[in-house]
Structure formats: C-alpha cells, structure tokens
Amino acid sequence: MMTGLISRTGASLDGLPLSLSRTPSDALDPFVARFFVTIIDRPADAVLEDFLFHESAYIRVPLVGVWETLIDGQWVGYEGPMLFGAQQRRFPVRCVGPIVAAGFAIRPGGWFAFCDQPADVMADRLLPIGGEWGEALRWATADPYDPAQTFDRMATVVRDRLIIHPVVPDPVSAAFERIARIDPTRPVTAIAAEFGMSGRRLDRVVRSHFGHLPKTVMRRSRFLDMAAVMRGLAVPSADELAELRFYDASHLNREFREFVGMTPAQFRRTQTMLLTPSLEVRQQRKRVDLAPHVPAPWREDPAPDHRPAAPPGSDGA
C-alpha cells in the first residue's frame, strides 16, 4: 500500500487503491454498467492532482474532501452529485483530504434515462445534479462506509428514476457497446453493414448515446484495454493480446498522447490514484461479462460479485 493512505475499498496486488463495485440487477442492466464506492483514507491536508478518464458517462457523488476540476486553466470547486459525460481527453481533478465517492457508470443505450440532451452535448463535461434527483442521490450515498446499504440505495433511486422518467434502451447502442468492449479492432463500416444501416446513421446514433464518434469509441476501448494491462488489471483470456492491437511502438505512443497526454513509459511511472480505481471498475465489468467464474486476479481481496437480490414485491429490478 502507498505511504500515507489506507484504501478501505480494496487494493491491487501492487498496493494500488481500488474501488468496491457491484453488478446491477437484470432490470437495471440496460441502464447501469456498474455501481461503485471508493474510500481512500488520507490526511486532511493531503493534496492530489490526478485525472479521470471514462469511456462511459457516469454519475459521481464526491462525499469527503475538497474537490476541484480544471476549467479553462482555473481550478473550480464542485460538490454533490455530478453527471460526467464520456471522456475523450484526460479530465483533470484535484482533491484535498480523503478520497470518498460513490456512483455508477451509465450504459450508452440507457443514456436518455439520465439526461435529456444527446450525449455529445455532455462529452468531456460535468453537470451538477440538483432538484429531487440530486436529493435522491445524496440520500443514496449518505453513508459510503456502509457499501451494502449504498449499493442498495443507489439501485433504489435508479429504479425510481426509471418509473418517473421511463426510457426504452437503444438496442443499436447496446450492440455497439458490446462490440467495442470485446472486439474493438473491427472496422466501423463492417459494423454498420452488420446492423443494416449507413455509416452516417451509425455515427448519429453513437454520438447521441456515447458522446463521441464510433471510431473514437473503438480507439478509446483499445487504449483502455492496454492501460489496464499496464496497471496489472488484465481480464483473463480477454486482454492478453491488447498490445497486438497497435501497429507498432509509435502507434501506441500516439494513442497514449491522444487520450491521456503522456507516453506509455510516463503512464507506467505515474501513480494515477483516481484513474486506477475507475479503470478497475471497468475491468470488473468486463470480467463479469467474459470470465464470470474467474476471481479478479489483480485484487488483494478478490471479493465475489454477487448480483443483488430483487427486493420483495419488485419485478426483479
């Protein structure tokens, strides 16, 4: 474990702090990729400058510490529930004190359950969540030190959201999301042909639900697979060949500079205390999808991922 901090939501075999995350129920699966809680104890005056980088939009509620993000060259404070759009560039964040947050990643096909605007309007941006929805999220994350309660409450507020804001998940986005996750080398033109649609129409659908163009989604997925391998978070049988998806060292270097502004060597040397837990949440979801019977080999504490039981009287959500 790194000096001066204690990760209460788990650590990697190399001592990197991680999140605790859970798979949504079947009824919430078209809308939520994964719920997470992150608790990293640090001194109250400890300052961390790092970055976030997510392929999915997500809702994040910072709960302890002082949080800021870099906007137009200025650090701007924020607190409470936030909707983050999917990211094509590193998203600088500064935190003073402990790192405590909870939330969930949004599946592209269910984007419009959580935002009325197309996803490309929110790409690489954050938006404070107020009103009744914001209050519900504050209630759900009131005690992150009780992760089981937090997961249950977050599932409850999402179910309630879907009742008052019903949305039919987009099947094209769901299919494209799976392809990007398991086979991100496929040509976009071939995917459009498989879906029986023009390239322009696929562009429109993907931008509207993912926030970026299909080629960007595929490139970002390849990059994140490689970043996960470098962090020791490879999913067995799924990520061993990640490096072969790049033509050569210059191609790999170009992609790392494009997405996180550093070379692969710099990335290896950098302690990304905010990026790594979120990257592991992504990998946990991939593991559950592709290697569900294999415990996460990178965790010191490979806790099982049990799909939550449906509450009494529900429809299985």
Helices and strands as residue ranges (DSSP letters): E 6-7, E 20-22, E 32-41, E 47-52, E 58-71, E 74-78, E 82-84, E 91-106, G 108-113, H 119-122, E 126-128, H 131-140, H 147-164, H 171-182, H 188-195, H 199-210, H 214-230, G 242-245, H 249-260, H 264-269, H 275-290
